[in-house]
Amino acid sequence: MNGILKRLALVPLIAWLVATGGFFLLRLTPGGPFDRDRAPASAEVEAALRAKYHLDEPLHRQYLRCLGGWVVGDFGPSLKYRNHTVNDILAQSLPVSAVLGLLAGGVAFGIGIPVGAWGALRRGLWPDRLASMLAVVGICIPSFILGPVLVLVFGLQLAWLPPALWGSWENCILPVLALGLYFAARVSRLTREGMTDVLRSPFVRTARAKGLSPGAIVRRHALRGSLLPVAAYAGPMLADLLTGSFIVENLFQIPGTGVFFVNSFLNRDYPMMIALAVLYSVLLQGLNLASDLALRSLDPRVRHA
């Protein structure tokens, strides 16, 4: 319990370090937030914009102003979407990315765990070779290649599903598959390796010697042990999924955080970039902690250690 409390106490410290590092690094890089405007701004207009967003102040005063907002969870106005605050944009876009990520995570676990277990239980036979081949193919084909293929085949040629946008359940299928199948392949490999190790362990041989049925061995022992590497991988995987894949969201024109991340990077939207970096760091820490807790519940050795 003390270790968990210490890790929770580190979350705001790491978030502050991420925000502070992002603040100074963004200010030190060449260029500015108003360099990509459609019409070149006059010196007076640019000076007025810099004054409006306090960019004309000394660097330490800008930092203290931003720090005061960070403490209360306010990241200020967006420099790209000038009629909206960063918090308003995240409140609208984060639920979309979260839904996309959770559905893709369901695909990853729902496909990866059964396929990996199926291959491990038939190790060396054709089902194992087929499952391994599918997993390798899934890992080798990234989402920015799989996504256009799915759009071309199912969205344009067959016209079975909408090729873009977000709204109905039909709009979810192609982006969820494009994002989730890659992670399903990784989960499949981890499940197969974990179950293979468990099936070779002495306590499984003892269970067989006692006359326990193969199905009972898999349900009570092998499946639980095979999920250990999956539980360790689940934290960073879910963090990636919940914050959204900017490639998939841009490809399917989904109004999630990935689109705003790309736009904020291209337009030097300092508050938005810092907010998204802090959001990712907090999610990564929280989900890693949840992953460790799941690992403790699955493996008594970790819990006692």
Secondary structure, DSSP 8 states (H G I E B T S, - for coil): -HHHHHHHHHHHHHHHHHHHHHHHHHHHSS--TTTT-SS---HHHHHHHHHHTTTTS-HHHHHHHHHHHHHTT---B-SSSTTSBHHHHHHHHHHHHHHHHHHHHHHHHHHHHHHHHHHHHTTTSHHHHHHHHHHHHHHHS-HHHHHHHHIIIIIIIS--S-SS--SSHHHHHHHHHHHHHHHHHHHHHHHHHHHHHHHTSHHHHHHHHTT--HHHHIIIIIHHHHHHHHHHHHHHHHHHHHT--HHHHHHTT--SHHHHHHHHHHTT-HHHHHHHHHHHHHHHHHHHHHHHHHHHHH-HHHHH-
